[in-house]
Amino acid sequence: MNTDENLDANNVNGGEGVIMKYLYAIALIAASSNSLAENATFGKWRVFGDANGSPPIALTSNDSDNAFGQVCADDSEACFWLILSPKTPCKKGDEAPIIANSSNGAVQLVTICAGIFELSGTKYHRYLLSPFDDIESVVKKSSGILSFAIPVQAGSFTVMRFDLNGSTKAISFLDVLKQKFFNKINSTSTKDINL
């Protein structure tokens, strides 16, 4: 259910598909308000979704209006770690190495810019994170603050910081929702499958 096999800006429908627009909108709204019914809150993390309707999402936001979390899509049966940022620009398709630093140490990741998503007149730049398992491990095994050093210009970085308080429980709960959601999708889908 991760995305490393086909993670690039175009394989998520370039972010232009209806499902992905819906997911980004839900993620942004969820990160910035209390207007949605939540499945659960764990510390600074919120988890949304159910087996019968909306795809599962777990995320947190910071004081700079950035969101970080995992979003699942039913059209690709995949989940993505991502950062949404209204202030840190990226160019669609650009790949860059980044550093994630936490209480568990630092790890090098790759970010792929999936372009801009616009919601209510605000443009959010989408950063897909890879490898999926590496960022998942950092989130599950660390505590405190998770920082991402993202190159933005020659010799310049933006450091985004997110609170991991509640992340382990949130991701464990998300894993349960993902299993139920994808089992439901697979049991009712008429898509061809390879055996």
C-alpha positions in Angstrom: 0.0 0.0 0.0 3.0 2.4 -0.2 4.0 4.4 -3.3 7.7 3.8 -3.8 7.1 1.5 -6.8 5.6 4.4 -8.8 6.2 7.6 -6.9 6.4 10.6 -9.2 4.5 13.7 -9.9 2.6 12.2 -12.8 1.6 8.9 -11.2 -0.6 10.7 -8.8 -2.6 11.9 -11.7 -0.3 14.9 -11.6 -2.4 15.8 -8.6 -5.1 16.8 -11.1 -7.4 13.8 -10.6 -10.7 14.3 -8.8 -9.7 11.8 -6.1 -6.4 13.5 -5.4 -8.0 17.0 -5.4 -10.5 15.7 -2.9 -7.8 14.2 -0.7 -5.7 17.4 -0.7 -8.7 19.5 0.1 -9.7 17.2 3.0 -6.1 17.2 4.3 -5.8 21.0 4.2 -9.2 21.6 5.7 -8.6 19.0 8.4 -5.2 20.5 9.2 -6.5 24.0 9.6 -9.9 23.6 11.2 -12.2 21.6 13.4 -15.0 21.5 10.9 -14.8 17.8 9.9 -15.9 14.9 11.9 -12.7 13.1 13.0 -12.3 9.4 13.6 -9.7 10.2 16.3 -7.3 12.7 17.6 -4.0 11.6 19.1 -1.9 14.5 20.5 -1.2 16.9 17.6 -2.4 14.4 15.0 -5.8 13.9 13.5 -7.0 10.8 11.6 -9.9 10.8 9.2 -11.7 8.3 7.0 -13.7 5.2 7.2 -14.1 1.8 5.5 -17.2 2.9 3.6 -16.5 6.4 2.4 -13.5 8.7 2.5 -10.0 7.4 2.1 -7.9 7.4 5.3 -5.8 10.4 6.2 -3.5 11.1 9.2 -1.9 14.5 9.5 -0.6 17.3 11.7 -0.1 20.9 11.0 2.4 23.5 12.2 2.3 27.2 13.1 3.4 28.2 9.6 0.2 26.6 7.9 2.1 23.6 6.6 0.6 20.2 6.8 2.4 16.8 7.0 1.0 13.4 7.0 -0.1 10.3 5.1 -2.9 10.4 2.6 -4.4 7.3 0.9 -6.1 7.2 -2.5 -8.7 4.7 -3.6 -8.0 5.2 -7.3 -4.4 3.9 -7.0 -4.8 1.9 -3.8 -1.7 3.6 -2.5 -0.8 5.9 0.4 1.6 8.8 0.3 3.6 10.7 2.8 3.5 14.4 1.9 4.0 17.9 3.0 1.6 20.7 1.9 3.0 24.2 2.1 1.6 27.6 1.1 4.9 29.3 1.5 7.7 27.0 0.3 7.5 26.8 -3.5 8.5 23.9 -5.7 8.3 23.2 -9.4 6.3 20.2 -10.5 8.4 17.1 -11.2 11.5 18.5 -9.4 13.2 15.9 -7.2 15.5 16.9 -4.3 17.2 15.2 -1.5 16.0 16.4 2.0 17.0 15.6 5.5 14.5 14.6 8.2 15.8 15.0 11.7 14.1 13.6 14.8 14.8 12.3 18.3 15.7 9.0 16.5 18.4 10.7 14.4 18.6 12.0 10.8 17.6 10.2 7.6 18.0 11.3 4.0 14.8 11.3 1.9 13.8 12.3 -1.5 11.0 14.8 -2.2 9.2 15.0 -5.5 7.2 18.1 -6.2 3.6 17.2 -7.3 2.9 20.8 -8.2 0.3 23.2 -6.8 -3.0 22.5 -5.3 -5.3 25.5 -4.9 -8.0 25.7 -2.2 -10.1 28.8 -1.5 -7.5 31.0 -3.4 -4.5 29.7 -1.5 -1.9 27.8 -3.4 -0.3 24.8 -1.6 2.9 23.3 -3.0 2.8 19.5 -2.7 5.9 17.5 -1.7 5.7 13.7 -1.9 8.2 12.0 0.4 10.1 8.8 -0.4 11.1 6.1 0.6 7.8 5.5 2.2 9.1 3.0 4.7 11.9 5.3 5.9 9.6 8.2 6.7 7.1 5.8 8.2 9.8 4.4 10.5 10.9 7.9 11.6 7.3 8.9 12.4 6.5 5.7 14.3 9.8 5.5 16.3 10.5 9.2 17.1 9.1 11.7 19.6 9.1 15.4 20.0 9.8 17.5 16.9 10.4 16.2 13.3 12.2 18.7 11.1 12.6 18.6 7.4 15.4 20.6 5.7 14.2 21.3 2.2 16.5 23.1 -0.4 14.7 26.0 -1.9 17.5 28.0 -3.7 21.2 27.5 -4.2 22.7 27.4 -0.7 19.4 28.0 1.0 17.1 25.8 2.9 13.7 26.0 4.6 13.3 24.0 7.7 9.8 22.8 8.4 9.0 21.5 11.9 6.1 19.3 13.0 5.1 18.0 16.4 5.1 14.1 16.6 3.1 14.1 19.8 0.5 11.3 19.1 2.0 10.2 15.8 2.6 6.6 16.8 -0.9 6.0 17.9 -2.3 8.0 14.9 -0.4 5.9 12.4 -1.4 2.7 14.1 -5.0 3.7 14.0 -4.5 4.8 10.3 -3.1 1.3 9.5 -6.3 -0.3 10.8 -8.5 2.1 8.8 -6.3 1.5 5.7 -6.7 -2.3 6.0 -10.5 -2.0 6.3 -10.8 0.6 3.6 -8.7 -1.2 1.0 -10.4 -4.6 1.9 -13.8 -2.9 1.2 -12.5 -1.4 -2.1 -11.1 -4.8 -3.2 -14.2 -6.7 -2.2 -16.6 -4.4 -4.2 -14.3 -3.5 -7.0 -14.8 -4.8 -10.5 -11.3 -3.9 -11.6 -9.2 -6.6 -13.3 -6.6 -8.2 -11.0 -3.5 -10.2 -11.8 -3.0 -13.5 -9.9 
